[in-house]
Amino acid sequence: MPLRNLSRQQKRRLLLLWGIGGPLVLLLAVGIIYFLWSPTVPAPKEAQQPPIVEQELHPTDLQQMQGWFGPWEMAAPNSTGSPALVLLRENGSVEVSSWTVPVDEQWHESKPFEVQAQTADEQQVKMRTNSGQIYTLSYDQPFVFASRPGQVYVYTKTGMEYELRTITTEQARQLGRHI
């Protein structure tokens, strides 16, 4: 039926139908074309394990020092009256080695920051550390702070005077002997 023969109301309905339906048909056509010619989305890959990297483990300085002068045994903080090398831990525990390190000219005067105060008598030195721990050591008894395993310390006594001396653990390793 030609458009001329339609009534005014029929023409409005037809115009409304084409006004809404036309863009809807066009949108549907674009969606179908996009779906058919769009790049395909790859399927999700299976979860992969991260690569395993072989890494050589190195001992810490403290572990290395303990290996050099071991075996070690736990001791009471005030019962270290032997010439054995002792390891002083921040929590107040003391470990005694089966090695000693004799004092010679390689040792030099030292004032480690770990030592807050010290008192001495004829036989021993009482030392208080920054962590508040008190240790009693004999003269010429080498010791190591666990927080500074690269240095070995010793209190020496000459007459009424005493001093704190140090060497590196490498030097101590060369001088040390099993007791």
C-alpha positions as CSV (number, residue, x, y, z in Angstrom):
1,M,0.0,0.0,0.0
2,P,1.5,3.3,-1.0
3,L,2.2,6.0,1.7
4,R,-0.2,8.4,0.1
5,N,-3.2,6.2,0.8
6,L,-2.4,6.0,4.6
7,S,-4.2,8.1,7.1
8,R,-2.4,10.7,9.1
9,Q,-2.5,8.4,12.2
10,Q,-1.2,5.5,10.3
11,K,1.7,7.6,9.0
12,R,2.6,8.7,12.5
13,R,2.7,5.0,13.7
14,L,4.8,4.0,10.8
15,L,7.2,6.9,11.4
16,L,7.4,6.0,15.1
17,L,8.1,2.4,14.3
18,W,10.9,3.3,11.9
19,G,12.2,5.9,14.3
20,I,12.7,3.3,17.0
21,G,13.1,0.2,15.0
22,G,15.6,1.5,12.5
23,P,18.3,2.4,15.0
24,L,17.6,-0.8,16.9
25,V,18.1,-2.9,13.7
26,L,21.3,-1.0,12.9
27,L,22.7,-1.6,16.4
28,L,21.9,-5.3,16.2
29,A,23.6,-5.5,12.8
30,V,26.8,-3.8,14.1
31,G,26.8,-6.2,17.1
32,I,26.6,-9.3,14.9
33,I,29.3,-8.0,12.6
34,Y,31.6,-7.2,15.6
35,F,31.0,-10.6,17.1
36,L,31.8,-12.4,13.8
37,W,34.9,-10.5,12.9
38,S,36.4,-9.6,16.3
39,P,39.7,-11.1,17.3
40,T,39.2,-14.2,19.5
41,V,40.1,-14.0,23.1
42,P,42.7,-16.6,24.1
43,A,41.6,-19.2,26.6
44,P,43.1,-18.6,30.1
45,K,46.5,-20.3,30.5
46,E,47.1,-22.9,33.2
47,A,48.7,-21.5,36.3
48,Q,52.4,-21.9,36.0
49,Q,54.9,-22.4,38.8
50,P,57.5,-19.6,39.1
51,P,60.9,-20.7,37.9
52,I,63.1,-22.3,40.5
53,V,66.3,-20.4,40.9
54,E,69.2,-22.3,42.4
55,Q,70.8,-20.1,45.0
56,E,73.9,-20.9,47.0
57,L,73.3,-20.3,50.7
58,H,76.1,-18.5,52.6
59,P,76.5,-18.7,56.4
60,T,76.1,-15.5,58.4
61,D,79.2,-14.1,60.0
62,L,78.0,-15.4,63.4
63,Q,77.4,-18.9,62.0
64,Q,80.8,-18.8,60.3
65,M,82.6,-17.7,63.6
66,Q,80.7,-20.4,65.5
67,G,81.9,-23.0,63.0
68,W,85.5,-22.0,63.3
69,F,85.6,-22.1,67.1
70,G,83.0,-24.9,67.8
71,P,81.8,-26.9,69.4
72,W,80.0,-24.6,71.8
73,E,78.2,-25.4,75.1
74,M,75.8,-23.3,77.1
75,A,77.3,-21.9,80.4
76,A,76.0,-19.8,83.3
77,P,76.7,-16.1,82.8
78,N,79.0,-15.9,85.8
79,S,80.8,-19.3,85.5
80,T,83.2,-18.5,82.6
81,G,86.4,-18.6,84.6
82,S,88.3,-20.6,82.1
83,P,90.6,-19.4,79.3
84,A,88.0,-20.6,76.7
85,L,86.5,-18.2,74.1
86,V,83.0,-17.2,75.1
87,L,80.1,-16.0,73.0
88,L,77.9,-13.3,74.7
89,R,74.4,-13.1,73.4
90,E,72.1,-10.1,73.8
91,N,69.6,-12.1,75.9
92,G,72.2,-12.7,78.5
93,S,73.1,-16.3,77.6
94,V,76.7,-17.4,77.3
95,E,78.2,-20.1,75.2
96,V,81.7,-21.5,75.8
97,S,83.9,-22.7,73.0
98,S,86.5,-25.5,73.1
99,W,89.1,-23.0,71.8
100,T,91.1,-20.2,73.4
101,V,92.9,-17.3,71.8
102,P,96.2,-16.3,73.5
103,V,96.9,-12.6,73.9
104,D,99.9,-11.3,71.9
105,E,101.1,-8.1,70.2
106,Q,98.4,-8.3,67.5
107,W,95.8,-7.3,70.0
108,H,95.1,-3.6,70.3
109,E,93.2,-1.3,72.7
110,S,89.5,-1.1,72.0
111,K,86.3,0.6,73.4
112,P,83.3,-1.3,71.8
113,F,80.0,0.5,71.9
114,E,78.4,-2.6,73.4
115,V,80.1,-2.0,76.7
116,Q,78.3,0.5,78.9
117,A,80.1,0.1,82.2
118,Q,82.8,-2.2,83.8
119,T,84.2,-2.8,87.2
120,A,87.3,-5.0,88.0
121,D,88.9,-6.7,90.9
122,E,92.0,-8.8,91.2
123,Q,90.6,-11.8,89.3
124,Q,87.8,-10.7,87.0
125,V,85.9,-7.9,85.2
126,K,82.2,-7.3,85.4
127,M,80.9,-5.7,82.3
128,R,77.4,-4.3,81.7
129,T,76.3,-4.0,78.1
130,N,74.0,-1.6,76.4
131,S,71.3,-4.3,76.5
132,G,71.5,-4.2,80.3
133,Q,73.2,-7.7,80.6
134,I,76.0,-8.1,83.1
135,Y,78.8,-10.6,82.3
136,T,81.6,-11.7,84.5
137,L,84.8,-12.5,82.7
138,S,88.3,-13.6,83.8
139,Y,91.3,-11.6,82.7
140,D,92.8,-12.9,79.4
141,Q,89.5,-14.7,78.6
142,P,88.6,-14.0,75.0
143,F,85.0,-13.2,74.2
144,V,82.8,-12.3,71.3
145,F,79.6,-10.3,71.2
146,A,77.0,-12.1,69.1
147,S,76.0,-8.8,67.6
148,R,79.6,-8.3,66.4
149,P,81.0,-11.7,65.5
150,G,83.9,-10.1,63.5
151,Q,85.8,-9.0,66.6
152,V,87.2,-10.9,69.5
153,Y,87.8,-9.0,72.7
154,V,89.8,-9.7,75.9
155,Y,90.4,-7.8,79.2
156,T,94.1,-7.8,80.0
157,K,95.7,-6.8,83.4
158,T,99.0,-5.2,84.0
159,G,99.7,-4.5,87.6
160,M,96.6,-2.7,88.9
161,E,95.5,-1.5,85.5
162,Y,93.3,-3.4,83.0
163,E,92.3,-2.7,79.4
164,L,90.0,-4.0,76.8
165,R,91.7,-5.2,73.7
166,T,90.5,-6.7,70.4
167,I,91.5,-8.5,67.2
168,T,89.5,-9.7,64.2
169,T,88.0,-13.2,64.2
170,E,90.3,-14.0,61.3
171,Q,93.4,-13.1,63.4
172,A,91.9,-15.1,66.3
173,R,91.4,-18.1,64.1
174,Q,95.1,-18.1,63.2
175,L,96.1,-17.6,66.9
176,G,93.5,-19.9,68.4
177,R,94.1,-23.4,69.7
178,H,91.9,-26.2,70.9
179,I,91.8,-26.6,74.7
